[in-house]
Amino acid sequence: MNWYTLPGSVPWLTLTLVIPLAGALLVALTPAVAGRVVKQLGVLTSVITLALVLAIIGGFQHGTGTLHLQFEEARQWIPALGISYHLGIDGLSLFLLGLNALLFLLAIVVTDPLTPRLKQFILLLLILEAATAGILLALDLVLFYVFWEAMLVPLYFLIGVWGEGRRVYAAFKFLFYTVIGSFATLIAILAVAAINF
């Protein structure tokens, strides 16, 4: 059961990634002195993203067995290696996506307009929102890895620049452990690829 049916020709999941990135681009083009405009752009982008995610939730076919994939999008990326741009959503990732959109909206709304380097802060939050959504939606292992790595970059700067206490130490510690984890993940992906080829 779903509340309504969304047009199948629209790439709904890709839009949940593109909108925050488009907002980040607009923020990047806005002068840093216009802090109020920067925050308004961030809030507007996150509101539109949340509205889109709510539309996806409403159009999702609920009921028993909601762990099957819906709104799937698949495009060839590197056919020779079997790598594709493949997105999809199931009953588990659906509400995680909604929570992701809501939390980033709240994070931007409560941001103090007097925050140092506000433009860069909002820009990194929007990029992080897109990368996190990509992690939840990716169905291709390599695509998941790309989104995972893309998420770590803004997190590193958010911790190192706007963190509290020993933020530089925390940022380097975060970088150290994530590099080790990412390397192990990459080895695991290569192993899976070798087994299946």
C-alpha positions, 0 to 999 in steps of 0.5 A: 500500500502506498499513499500515491504513485510517483511518475516512474520516469523521474530519477527521484533518488538521483534528485536527492543527491543532486539537490544538496550538491546544487545548493552547495554550488549556490552557497559556493558562489555566494559572497562570504560576507552575505552570511544571512543569505548563505544560511537561507540558501542552506535551509532552503536546499535542505527543506527542498531535499526533505520535501523530496524525501517525504514524497518518496516515502509517500510513494513507497509501496508499503506492506509486508515484505518492504525489503524489496528494492524500489525507485531503482536507477541503473546506468552503466559506469565502467562496463568492462569492470561491471561497475554501474551507477545503481541506486535503489531503496528498500523499507530499511533505507527509506526511513534512514534517508528521511532521518538523514534529510531531517537531521541535516535540515535541523543542523543548518537551522540551528547554526549560529549566523555568527559562526566563523567561516559560515559559508564553508560550514554550510557548504560542507554540510550540504556536501556531507548530506549528499554523500550520506544519502548516496551511501544509503542508496548505493547498490553497487559496491564501488559506488558505495565506496565512492560515496563513503570516501566522499563523506569522509572529506567534509567530516574531516574538515568539520571536525578539524575546523569547527570541533571543540577542544582538541579538534585538530588531534581529533581530526587527525585521529579520525583521518588515521582510523578512517584511512585504515578502515577505507583501505580494508574496505577497498581490499574487501571490494577487490576480493569480492570482485576477484571471486565473482570474475 
